[in-house]
Amino acid sequence: MKALVLAGGAGTRLRPITHTSAKQLVPVANKAVLFYGLESIAAAGITDVGVIVGDTADEIRAAVGDGSAFGLDVTYIPQDKPLGLAHAVLIARDWLGDDDFVMYLGDNFIVGGITEVVDEFRRTRPDAQILLTRVSDPRAFGVAELDAAGQVVALEEKPEHPRSDLALVGVYLLTPAIHDAVRAISPSRRGELEITHALQHLIDTGAAVRSTIVKGYWKDTGNVVDMLEVDRTVLENLERRIDGEVDDASETIGRVVVERGARVVNSRIVGPVVIGAGTEVVDSYVGPFTSVAENCRIAVSELEFSIVLRESSIEGVGRIEESLIGRHVEVTPAPVVPGAHRLVLGDHSKVQIHT
């Protein structure tokens, strides 16, 4: 069995971060989202991995390499444009051959991994198996309709009027039957080859498409709110570890990780928090659910429920919350500008001005 990992796409919902960085490499608890997926694939006993790459191919290659760091053998498959999930299957046809495979969206996060569902698929081997989860607004997802017995009877991509609240999770387990299906469909109104249409083609031609409801935590980390929420979830399982330097004037409370080479000076850290290697926290407060990457500087500031990427500095700016701050960013106070009031007042006016 192989794995096809999608690591292309423009990441428009995470801009401006993704103007200069691949969305799959934005870190959660100081580790790229993509790495969690690769680790899940390896844990499921799959070692042969094809990675679909687009405009950010060089960055993905530099981060993942040949896959040996994850116990994987990685092959890169270029995609000129992100033309849909089914298009990714289409262009990977030669590499996939006649093997079963799991298709994994590189910006998705599933707590608990995929080992259990992969084992189930290997044991029962339907033509395709999809993962589903209940969502509050299914209109943003591919949506599945099940019959009374729980079998998949219909799939629809981002419907205006969803027939259920069951959204497709970004993990698909597929047999070679999918190859005829992706060749049989036409582009959607979005101009993409939709995997939901290919799966619907399988259903319409009598193939067995089964589903599994995800009981654990799943997120598509495509926007800032979801990215912060995933970071919060991962940090909940943090184990306290102080490998860096914390001076006597500082206080660390709860699940705090201070990586080797980091320094905490005259500051208060309330976990869960991770402070990356080489980072300095001086005269500051860092509160729960915050990840600060390597070689950053936090000085005379307060930071909570945020992600700070590597080699950025936040100095003298008071409090920052619910923020995603990119690489090589400088956050400093604005210069003081003399205040003035411009007035046009009628006769007999009374004005009170705060000075």
C-alpha positions as CSV (number, residue, x, y, z in Angstrom):
1,M,0.0,0.0,0.0
2,K,1.2,3.5,-0.9
3,A,0.4,7.0,0.3
4,L,-0.3,10.0,-1.9
5,V,0.2,13.2,0.1
6,L,-1.0,16.5,-1.3
7,A,1.3,19.4,-0.5
8,G,0.6,21.8,-3.3
9,G,-2.1,24.5,-3.3
10,A,-1.9,28.2,-2.7
11,G,-3.1,28.4,0.8
12,T,-5.1,31.6,0.1
13,R,-7.0,31.4,3.5
14,L,-3.7,31.7,5.4
15,R,-2.4,34.7,3.6
16,P,-0.2,36.7,4.1
17,I,1.7,33.8,5.8
18,T,1.4,31.7,2.6
19,H,2.7,34.4,0.3
20,T,6.2,33.3,1.4
21,S,5.7,29.9,2.9
22,A,3.9,26.6,2.1
23,K,0.7,26.3,4.2
24,Q,1.6,22.6,5.0
25,L,4.8,23.9,6.7
26,V,3.2,26.3,9.1
27,P,4.1,24.9,12.5
28,V,1.7,23.5,15.2
29,A,3.5,23.3,18.6
30,N,6.7,24.1,16.6
31,K,6.3,21.2,14.2
32,A,5.0,21.6,10.6
33,V,1.5,20.4,10.1
34,L,2.7,18.2,7.2
35,F,5.1,16.3,9.5
36,Y,2.2,15.1,11.7
37,G,0.6,13.5,8.6
38,L,3.8,11.9,7.5
39,E,4.3,10.5,11.0
40,S,0.8,9.1,10.9
41,I,1.4,7.4,7.6
42,A,4.7,5.8,8.8
43,A,2.9,4.6,12.0
44,A,0.3,2.9,9.8
45,G,3.1,0.8,8.2
46,I,3.2,2.6,4.9
47,T,6.6,3.6,3.7
48,D,6.2,4.4,0.0
49,V,5.0,8.0,-0.3
50,G,4.3,10.2,-3.2
51,V,4.1,14.0,-2.5
52,I,2.2,16.2,-4.8
53,V,4.0,19.6,-5.0
54,G,3.2,22.9,-6.7
55,D,4.7,26.4,-6.5
56,T,6.2,25.7,-3.1
57,A,8.0,22.5,-4.2
58,D,11.5,23.7,-3.3
59,E,10.4,24.5,0.3
60,I,8.6,21.2,0.7
61,R,11.6,19.3,-0.7
62,A,14.0,21.1,1.6
63,A,11.8,20.3,4.7
64,V,11.0,16.6,3.9
65,G,14.0,15.6,1.9
66,D,14.0,11.9,0.9
67,G,11.7,11.0,3.7
68,S,14.3,9.0,5.7
69,A,13.8,11.2,8.8
70,F,10.3,9.9,9.0
71,G,11.1,6.3,8.0
72,L,9.7,6.9,4.5
73,D,10.8,6.7,0.9
74,V,9.5,9.9,-0.7
75,T,8.9,10.6,-4.4
76,Y,7.9,14.1,-5.5
77,I,5.2,14.5,-8.2
78,P,4.9,18.0,-9.7
79,Q,1.5,19.5,-10.3
80,D,1.5,22.6,-12.5
81,K,-1.8,24.0,-11.0
82,P,-4.0,22.9,-8.1
83,L,-6.8,21.5,-10.3
84,G,-8.5,19.3,-7.7
85,L,-7.9,16.2,-5.6
86,A,-9.0,13.9,-8.5
87,H,-6.5,15.6,-10.7
88,A,-3.7,14.7,-8.2
89,V,-4.7,11.1,-8.5
90,L,-4.7,11.4,-12.3
91,I,-1.2,12.8,-12.5
92,A,0.1,10.3,-10.0
93,R,-1.2,7.3,-12.0
94,D,2.1,6.0,-13.2
95,W,3.7,6.2,-9.7
96,L,0.7,4.6,-8.1
97,G,0.5,1.7,-10.5
98,D,-2.0,-1.0,-9.4
99,D,-1.4,-0.5,-5.7
100,D,-4.0,0.5,-3.1
101,F,-3.2,3.8,-1.5
102,V,-4.2,6.4,1.1
103,M,-4.6,9.9,-0.2
104,Y,-3.8,12.4,2.6
105,L,-4.2,16.2,2.5
106,G,-1.0,17.6,3.9
107,D,-2.7,20.5,5.7
108,N,-5.1,18.2,7.6
109,F,-4.6,17.2,11.2
110,I,-6.1,14.1,12.8
111,V,-5.5,13.3,16.5
112,G,-4.8,9.6,16.9
113,G,-3.5,9.1,13.4
114,I,-4.9,6.7,10.7
115,T,-3.5,3.3,11.7
116,E,-6.9,1.9,12.8
117,V,-8.7,2.9,9.6
118,V,-5.8,1.7,7.4
119,D,-6.0,-1.7,9.1
120,E,-9.7,-1.8,8.6
121,F,-9.4,-1.0,4.9
122,R,-6.7,-3.6,4.4
123,R,-8.9,-6.2,6.1
124,T,-12.2,-5.5,4.3
125,R,-10.9,-3.8,1.1
126,P,-13.9,-2.0,-0.3
127,D,-13.3,-0.1,-3.6
128,A,-13.0,3.1,-1.5
129,Q,-13.3,4.2,2.1
130,I,-13.9,7.7,3.3
131,L,-13.6,9.4,6.6
132,L,-16.4,11.6,7.8
133,T,-17.0,14.0,10.7
134,R,-19.9,16.1,11.8
135,V,-19.5,19.9,11.2
136,S,-21.6,22.9,12.0
137,D,-21.5,24.3,8.5
138,P,-21.2,21.6,5.9
139,R,-21.4,24.1,3.0
140,A,-17.6,24.5,3.1
141,F,-16.9,20.8,2.6
142,G,-17.6,17.8,0.6
143,V,-20.7,16.3,2.1
144,A,-21.8,12.6,2.3
145,E,-25.4,11.3,2.5
146,L,-25.8,7.9,4.2
147,D,-28.7,5.5,4.1
148,A,-30.4,3.9,7.1
149,A,-27.7,1.2,7.2
150,G,-24.9,3.8,7.2
151,Q,-23.8,3.1,3.6
152,V,-22.7,6.0,1.4
153,V,-25.4,6.8,-1.2
154,A,-24.4,10.3,-2.4
155,L,-21.6,12.8,-2.2
156,E,-21.7,16.5,-3.1
157,E,-18.9,19.1,-3.1
158,K,-19.6,22.3,-1.1
159,P,-23.4,22.2,-1.5
160,E,-25.6,25.2,-1.0
161,H,-28.2,23.0,0.7
162,P,-26.4,20.1,2.4
163,R,-28.3,16.8,2.8
164,S,-26.4,16.0,6.0
165,D,-23.8,17.5,8.4
166,L,-21.2,14.8,7.5
167,A,-18.2,16.4,6.0
168,L,-15.4,14.5,4.3
169,V,-12.1,14.5,6.2
170,G,-9.0,14.9,4.1
171,V,-8.0,11.2,4.1
172,Y,-9.2,8.8,1.4
173,L,-8.4,5.0,1.2
174,L,-8.6,3.9,-2.4
175,T,-8.1,0.9,-4.7
176,P,-7.1,1.1,-8.4
177,A,-10.8,1.3,-9.2
178,I,-10.5,5.1,-8.6
179,H,-8.3,5.5,-11.8
180,D,-11.2,4.8,-14.2
181,A,-13.4,7.0,-12.1
182,V,-11.1,10.1,-12.2
183,R,-10.8,9.7,-16.0
184,A,-14.6,9.5,-16.3
185,I,-15.5,12.8,-14.7
186,S,-15.4,16.4,-16.0
187,P,-14.2,19.6,-14.2
188,S,-16.7,21.1,-11.8
189,R,-18.0,24.7,-11.9
190,R,-14.8,25.6,-10.0
191,G,-12.8,24.2,-12.9
192,E,-11.4,21.3,-10.8
193,L,-11.6,17.6,-10.9
194,E,-13.4,16.8,-7.7
195,I,-12.7,13.6,-5.7
196,T,-16.3,13.6,-4.6
197,H,-17.4,13.4,-8.2
198,A,-15.0,10.4,-8.8
199,L,-16.3,8.7,-5.7
200,Q,-19.9,9.3,-6.8
201,H,-19.0,7.7,-10.1
202,L,-17.9,4.6,-8.2
203,I,-21.2,4.6,-6.3
204,D,-23.2,5.0,-9.5
205,T,-21.4,2.1,-11.1
206,G,-22.1,-0.2,-8.2
207,A,-18.7,-0.1,-6.5
208,A,-18.5,-0.4,-2.7
209,V,-17.8,3.0,-1.1
210,R,-17.7,2.7,2.7
211,S,-17.4,5.3,5.4
212,T,-15.9,5.7,8.9
213,I,-17.0,8.4,11.3
214,V,-14.0,10.1,12.9
215,K,-14.5,10.0,16.6
216,G,-11.3,11.9,17.5
217,Y,-10.3,15.4,16.7
218,W,-9.9,16.6,13.1
219,K,-9.1,19.9,11.6
220,D,-8.4,21.4,8.2
221,T,-5.7,23.9,9.1
222,G,-6.6,26.2,6.2
223,N,-7.2,29.4,8.1
224,V,-5.8,31.2,11.2
225,V,-8.7,30.3,13.5
226,D,-8.3,26.6,12.8
227,M,-4.5,26.7,13.0
228,L,-4.7,28.3,16.5
229,E,-7.2,25.7,17.5
230,V,-5.0,22.8,16.4
231,D,-2.1,24.4,18.2
232,R,-4.2,24.5,21.3
233,T,-5.2,20.8,21.0
234,V,-1.6,19.6,20.5
235,L,-0.3,21.8,23.4
236,E,-2.9,20.1,25.7
237,N,-0.8,17.0,25.6
238,L,2.5,18.7,26.2
239,E,4.8,17.3,28.9
240,R,6.8,19.7,30.9
241,R,10.5,19.9,29.9
242,I,13.0,22.6,30.8
243,D,16.1,22.1,28.7
244,G,17.0,25.8,28.3
245,E,17.9,28.5,30.8
246,V,15.4,29.9,33.3
247,D,16.7,32.5,35.7
248,D,15.8,32.8,39.4
249,A,13.6,35.8,38.7
250,S,11.4,33.9,36.3
251,E,8.5,31.6,37.0
252,T,7.3,28.6,34.8
253,I,3.9,27.2,35.7
254,G,2.4,23.9,34.4
255,R,3.2,22.3,31.0
256,V,6.0,24.4,29.8
257,V,8.7,23.4,27.3
258,V,11.8,25.5,27.1
259,E,14.0,24.1,24.4
260,R,17.8,23.8,24.7
261,G,19.5,27.1,24.0
262,A,16.4,29.2,24.9
263,R,16.6,31.8,27.7
264,V,13.8,33.0,30.0
265,V,14.8,36.1,32.0
266,N,12.6,37.9,34.6
267,S,9.5,36.5,33.0
268,R,6.4,34.4,33.8
269,I,5.4,31.5,31.6
270,V,2.1,29.8,32.1
271,G,1.6,26.6,30.2
272,P,0.8,24.9,28.0
273,V,3.6,26.8,26.2
274,V,6.5,25.8,24.0
275,I,9.5,28.1,23.7
276,G,11.8,27.2,20.8
277,A,15.6,26.7,20.8
278,G,17.6,30.0,20.8
279,T,14.6,32.1,21.7
280,E,14.8,34.8,24.4
281,V,11.9,35.8,26.6
282,V,12.8,38.9,28.7
283,D,10.7,40.9,31.1
284,S,7.5,39.3,29.6
285,Y,4.5,37.1,30.2
286,V,3.8,34.2,27.9
287,G,0.4,32.7,28.6
288,P,-1.4,29.4,27.8
289,F,-1.7,27.9,24.3
290,T,1.3,29.7,22.8
291,S,4.0,28.4,20.6
292,V,7.1,30.5,20.0
293,A,9.5,29.0,17.4
294,E,13.3,29.1,17.4
295,N,15.5,32.2,17.5
296,C,12.7,34.6,18.5
297,R,12.8,37.5,21.0
298,I,9.9,38.4,23.3
299,A,10.7,41.4,25.4
300,V,8.6,43.7,27.7
301,S,5.4,42.2,26.2
302,E,2.5,39.8,26.9
303,L,1.6,37.0,24.6
304,E,-1.2,34.4,24.8
305,F,-3.0,31.9,22.5
306,S,-0.7,32.7,19.6
307,I,1.8,31.2,17.2
308,V,5.1,33.0,16.5
309,L,7.2,31.6,13.7
310,R,11.0,31.6,13.7
311,E,13.4,34.5,14.0
312,S,10.7,37.1,14.8
313,S,10.7,39.7,17.6
314,I,8.0,41.3,19.7
315,E,9.2,44.1,21.9
316,G,7.5,46.6,24.1
317,V,4.0,46.3,22.6
318,G,1.8,45.4,25.6
319,R,-0.5,42.4,25.1
320,I,-1.0,40.2,22.0
321,E,-3.7,37.5,21.7
322,E,-5.1,35.1,19.1
323,S,-2.4,35.9,16.6
324,L,-0.3,34.1,14.0
325,I,3.0,35.9,13.4
326,G,5.2,34.9,10.5
327,R,8.9,34.5,10.1
328,H,11.4,37.4,10.4
329,V,8.7,39.7,11.7
330,E,9.4,42.7,13.9
331,V,6.6,44.0,16.2
332,T,7.4,47.2,18.0
333,P,5.6,50.2,19.4
334,A,4.5,52.9,17.1
335,P,6.2,56.3,17.5
336,V,4.4,58.8,19.7
337,V,2.6,61.4,17.5
338,P,1.6,64.8,19.1
339,G,-2.2,64.9,19.4
340,A,-4.3,67.8,18.2
341,H,-8.0,68.5,17.9
342,R,-9.5,70.2,14.9
343,L,-12.8,71.8,15.6
344,V,-15.6,73.6,13.7
345,L,-18.0,74.8,16.4
346,G,-21.2,76.8,16.1
347,D,-22.2,79.7,18.4
348,H,-22.9,78.9,22.1
349,S,-21.2,75.5,21.8
350,K,-19.9,73.6,24.9
351,V,-17.1,71.0,24.3
352,Q,-15.4,68.8,26.7
353,I,-12.0,67.4,25.7
354,H,-9.9,64.8,27.4
355,T,-6.3,65.9,27.7
